[in-house]
Structures are given as structure tokens and as C-alpha cells.
């Protein structure tokens, strides 16, 4: 195995995804080639319908390509059955979505513990919440937390699995700018200090400044890949 193989977390080759709606075929991905290295922070940019979420779902094992291949390290996810994909998601992937999906009747600690109960080598729920700056809010219910705090609970829940990969779909989409910055700081800290490979979908081009690389999609294809020579701290983003 080469050094490049050891560093590479994902390798996509010729990924396509076609959905059928009645008589109409929708080509969500049209031949995507992409490699992501361990520890990278990647931002996926592009308009609605460009294929960002479809690509993220395939990386996360929530969907499978119509053709092409997607490898996670040495595992060919495109040939994995649903049981294998479930094991992959459980063992290696943390998800953060635009909406927090917290259980209202459980505290922040209990929401995170739902994941630690099934993870192989979990981080204690209190530790995960401390990582995202909520060490003083462990026993608060979602209704007692702001939107940004709820999103940070969702990040803690994902991180508590100690995943290799953190996949985030519009994690600041429902937040105002100041709250979004705090959430981005939590993601950046997880990436930098835990070494978690992080992929973030956003419509906000300003957020791309905090990434190692920015992958822009258009009409199901990769339109450009840009590497930031210097990464910007979330608080320094020019919104």
C-alpha cells in the first residue's frame, strides 16, 4: 500500500446517480471523480440541484451510485449491501444536518448518549458536549437551548462516535451569522484537534475560506477544485 493510499479516505471514480420520477430521469451526478485525504476539511459549493447532497449521501453510505465506484479506504462502498453500509455508517461516519433532529424529551447529554450506546469506542457524552462548548448545558432540554446550541448538540452527537468522517449538510443554514460562526468554530475544532475528516455542504461562498479545499459542483459535475493556501478562522470570515 502506497503512502497516498494510506492518506486517502475517499476515492470516487466516474460516479453517476440517476433518479426516475415518473417518465423523467434526473441525472443528479454525471461522472464525478474526487479524492479526499485523511484530516481534510472540504467545503462543497454549488447551487440547488448541482449534486452536492447526492454526493454527500453516497460518501456517507446513505445512497449508492448508479455507476462508478466509491471507496472508503479499501472498502468499495458501491458494491456493499445494505447491511455492510449500515455497519460502515455506524462505525465510521458522523452526520450533521441543517435541522438538529434532537429528541425534545431528552437532555443534551441524553441525546448524545443515544449514539454512544451503540458506538464501538464512544467518547463520553459529557466530553463530547464539552468539545463543542456546551459543558455547562449537559442537562438542558432542547427547548432550553438556542438554535446554535442545539446544532452543537447535534455535532457532539456525531463526534461522540469518534468517526473517521464528519459529513455536514448545510449545518449553518437555519442560523444567523453570529450563531453560525460558533457552529463553524466547533466543526473547525473537531477537524483540527481530533483530526476528523470533515465535509461541509453550504450555499454560502464565504464559508469556503475555512476549508483546506473547495469543491464546486454544477449540474452534477465538478466544476472546479480550489485549495486555500491559508485557511481563515471562522470569526474572520467576511460575510
Phi, psi and omega in degrees: 000129181282165177299323179298320179296322180291327181280336187278127177267315180235143171222112178254135180228116174059036183293128169233153174215122180238129175251147176249126174239099185066237179269359186258136173259131177249120181265096184283323175231140186229064176086065182265127172245127182201137171240141178232129182266158180301132176085358179289152169248112184248134170251130175260119180249160176147157180290168174304137180086004182278346178110004184300307183293324177298316178297315180298318180295326177288318176301325183272000180074017176274344180214164179236150181286156173286327174204169185090182183229150175223115180256135165255109189054245181258004183265124179275098182293333182291345178250006183276143175278177186297324179296318179292322178293324176297316177298319179299311180298317183293322187270332193236345191236135169248139182243140171227127183246174181298321179256141201284333177056040175272153178273117188301329185275001180247147176289171177304314180299317182290324176298318179290322182296337176303324180278319183295336179292337182247355182281154182284321183220065190289156168273137177306142184304318181297322179294317180298319179291325176296323178304325183258017173082023181241029181298338179264003186239023187302321188254020175271145177275159180309323181294343180264003183245149175288170178301318179295322177293320177297321179294325177290329171297318178297322177293316178300319179299319179290318184288332183299339176285351190054055184287155172290327189228137174243119183247123189234122181253104180052053185294342179250009187297332182258012187243154173284173189298311184296322178288322178299322178299317180297320178294317178296324177297321178296316179296317181296323180292318178300317179296313186286319189264331177262348179073021182283122175299127190233131177235124185237125171272136174207154169267348187270106184297335181298326182295336182300340182293340182270358186270159167287314179224149179241120180252117181257127179253150176209123177052041175082005180235157174280116182275326180198156172229123183237132176258127176283124178291327177227129178274139180267140174291143182309321183289346181260005180295137174271097183285000000 
